[in-house]
Amino acid sequence: MNAILFPGQGSQIVGMGSEFYNNFEIVKRIFKEADDQLNYKISQIILDGPEDKLKLTQNTQPAILTVSYAIFSVLKKEFNFNFKSTKYFAGHSLGEYSALLCSGSLTFKDALFLLYERGKSMQEAVPVGKGSMIAVLGSKIDEIKNFLEEAKKKGVCEIANDNAEGQTIVSGNIESIELFKNILKDNKKKFIPLNVSAPFHCSLMRPAADKMKEKINSVNFKKPVFDIVCNVTSKPENNPENIKSLLIEQIYSTVRWRESLITMSNEKTNNFIEIGPGKVLSGMVKRTLKDIKCFSINTIDDMKKTIDEFK
């Protein structure tokens, strides 16, 4: 069985999707639709930058959605990829919106609206310079949870992303993260500070979730054609009302990506196809699961090779 995966923030790069844009009319139409919906040239930011504009959360989120949707549309409509063996769709953080869009739960217009508003709300939830995130490498999740107990004395310090075996992201206010870094150093643990504009996926994001609640509830979600493995629960879901409440919760909750991959693998999923910019998710799959096949589609050549595999 196959699972289709969609990337999140951090996969963006200036020029992403340009090969598809230059070769397929359907992609030009999708980029123009994004410009029209957002009332500014997101297509120009995607194709030409500048990078600092693309990295603004309120631009990054609709930009990655647009490119992922464009590549998916080429795979489906131009190459007639057969999804009959596909069991799940899943997306990493904002990628969950790409998964919902591509599985027919959301319209492109609504997905763009929600992600632009989500990006803005998340950016505004915590003043710049007050939050921080770090990646902890090579440590088990339970070990990290023990270290967090001490760091929490200085404020919010929580697991934002349980990404893969040996890759966990921690998010919180500056003071608690600084203490957490010292604890990691004392225990000779590897970590990398992340260059992010806000402390995502922790309880500091609750104001953003409050803002997004009304907007998410105002949009019509249909039952997705494929079950969505949700970040918050790491379990499959297809009930539109449940999906809505989980998307609100997702803003301040841990992205349980490692567990989501294990859930899909336990349900006999052995092919994972990443659609969108970058190859970040494929790396996470390989680190977490054994005896699986992984495909990453962000060029036309990638697409042809993947299709050949499934003939």
C-alpha positions, 0 to 999 in steps of 0.5 A: 500500500502507498501513503502520499506525504506533503512537506511543511515549513523548512522545505521552501527554496526560491525557484521551487516548482519552476520546472513544472511551471515552465512545462505545464499549463495546469501549474501556471493556472494554479500559480495564477489562482494563488495570486488572485486569491491572496491578492499579491504575487505569491508566484513571483516570491516562489519563483524569484524570491527574494529569500527573506520574503519567502521565509516570512511564515505568512508567505511560506505556508501558502507557497509550499501548499501551492507548489505541492498542489501543483506537483500533485495536479501534474502527477494526477492529471498529466501523468494519470498516476493510479492512486488505487493502491493508496491508503493514506495521505499525511502532511507535516504541520502545514502539509496537513492542509496540502493533504486535505486539499489533494484528497478533496476535503478542501478547495484550493481557495479555502486552503490558501485562505486558511494557511495565509491566516494561519501563518499570520496568526502564528507569527503574531502570537509571540513577539519577535525575539521572545521564543526559540526552537532547537533540534535535538539529535540522536536522543530518544524521546523519553530521555528528552522528556526527562530533560524538559522537566528541569527546563520548564521551571523557566517557562514553556519548553515543549516537544514541538515535533517528534520527527523521526528516530533521533530527531526531535524539535523543542519549542518555548520561550527564550529563557527556558530554551537557554536552560534546556541547551545547558542541560543538553550540554551537561549531558553531552547531547547534540543539538542545533538552534533553529533559525525560526521566526516564532516558537511553533507547536507549543502552548505559546501558540494558543493565541494563534489557535484562538484566532484560527478557530473561527476561520477554520470553522467557517470553511466547508470541509468535505470527507477526504477521499483518502484517510488523513493521518493527523499530526495531533493524534498520529491516527487516521481520520476522515470525519470533517468535524474531527479534522477541523478541531484537530487542525485548531489543536495542531497549532499548539500541539506536538507534530507526532510525525514519527508515530504517524509513520509507524501507524501507517507502516503498521497498517501495511503501508510500504511505499511512501511518496513525498510530493512537494519541495525538498526531500526532508520527509523522505529522510525522516521515513528512512530514519524511522522505518525499515524495509520500506520504499521511499520516493520524493517528487520535486522534479519531472525526472523524479515523477517519471522514475516514480511512475515507472516504479508503479507500472 
